[in-house]
Structure formats: C-alpha cells, structure tokens
Amino acid sequence: MNIEENLARVQKRVSDAARRAGRNPADVQLVAVTKTIPVEVIKEALDLGVRHLGENRVQEFLYKQPAFGADIKWHFIGHLQSNKVRKIIDKVSLIHSLDRWSLARTISRVAGETGISVRALIQVNVSGETTKHGLSPVEAEDFARAAMDLPGLQICGLMTIAPLSKDPEEIRYVFRQTKELARQIKNSIPEIKMDLLSMGMTGDFEVALEEGANLIRLGTALFGRRN
Ligand SMILES: *Cc1c(COP(=O)(O)O)cnc(C)c1O
C-alpha cells in the first residue's frame, strides 16, 4: 500500500467526477477516515497535505487526537452516545452524525457549559435500512427547524450513508434525494446553513460527487483494506 499513489489516484478520480458534473474539484473536501489506522501511517497522509481526518469511535479518537497538532480538522463521523459528547465537543471541527433529538439537546447544553459553538450535520437515512442511524427524510425538516432554537449548536448541512452496493448507480438516488432534501430545508428555513453535504465513501464517492457531495469520507481508498 502506497498512500501517495492512493491519494493521487483519489484526487484524479475526484476531479474527473467533478468535471463530469460541471463542478469545481476545489469545492470538494476530502476527509481521510482513519479508524483502525495507526498514528504513524496517518502521519504519512499529513506529509502529503491531508488535513481533515475522520474518526467514528470516541475512544479511538481520544487516543489518537493528542498526537496531532491544532492544524488538523477532526470530523466525528460515527454514532455518538450522549454521555460522550463532553469528551469530544471542543476537539472536533464538525460532527457528521447528529441523528436524534436527545443528542442535539445534549450537544447544545454541553456547548453552553463549555462556552463554544458546535457545528453539526443532520444524518439522514434515505434508504430506510434498519441497520443505519439517521432521521428519515420526512423528519429532517422539523428537526432542523427545532435545532435552530438550540443555542451552541450550528447546523451546517446533511450527511448520509448509502447502502453497500456493487453497482453505485443503484444508490445514486440516495445522494440525489439527500441533496434535494437539503434544498427543501434551505427553502423553508432561509436562515439555516445547508452548505455541507457529507456523502460518498470509497465504493460510491464518484456518484456522490456527481450528485453534489462536497465532503467525501474516504478510508479504504487512501489506506487500503482495514483488518
Ligand atoms: C468507515 C467509514 C467511512 C469510510 O469508509 P471506506 O469505505 O473505507 O471509505 C465513511 N463514513 C463512515 C461513517 C464510516 O464509518
């Protein structure tokens, strides 16, 4: 595995997909998903210019984060238990996985106590798979409107995870509906920020990009298969 080659290949695929969609590749932020990847290996990616890192488990994040400087933007991308919010809230740049009202309230409360403002994406479960977290698309707008009243919590957009699929065309609708949902929410709540669309992983990021993703979360494409 050669991270430099992997990154170059990813960047080429990102710009090709962006061009196909008439988009500027510079508008797409790559989040390197570092779960299970050792610190030394992650540092190779940093040497190549990667600055946005994503982790999905609180324990692992807290273990790794002190090894990195303040120039790193950490993205929390996994299901977050309310009793762990306090541990990560001032160390992450964006929480992608705001998936329930109790978590929104907890983030708001702890943000207030900590004196910070926390950026988050509402996770939507478009496919309806029961194994996936996230609000159903019909709940998302009311949730977003209510979240606007929670101090210390700043909604910035939506995140989704598509079903595993051999053929990314089969799941294009997931990304298209997420983008459309963001547009509807922005339409009905003009004061909300709906700029970020976190969608696309190693198996489906090109389709996600064609459908408007501007944050892509890539692990395997950069670091190889996880054990
Ligand atoms: C692990 C993970 C990813 C990255 O998955 P790859 O298929 O390895 O690119 C992206 N998003 C979330 C939420 C993850 O847990």
The ligand as a Gaussian input file, in Angstrom:
#p B3LYP/6-31G(d) Opt

LIG

0 1
 C      -15.577000       3.864000       7.803000
 C      -16.431000       4.981000       7.348000
 C      -16.179000       5.643000       6.131000
 C      -15.055000       5.247000       5.184000
 O      -15.332000       4.029000       4.569000
 P      -14.469000       3.498000       3.334000
 O      -15.410000       2.611000       2.610000
 O      -13.306000       2.762000       3.921000
 O      -14.032000       4.659000       2.514000
 C      -17.001000       6.694000       5.787000
 N      -18.015000       7.092000       6.586000
 C      -18.283000       6.494000       7.747000
 C      -19.426000       6.991000       8.571000
 C      -17.504000       5.418000       8.174000
 O      -17.794000       4.827000       9.344000

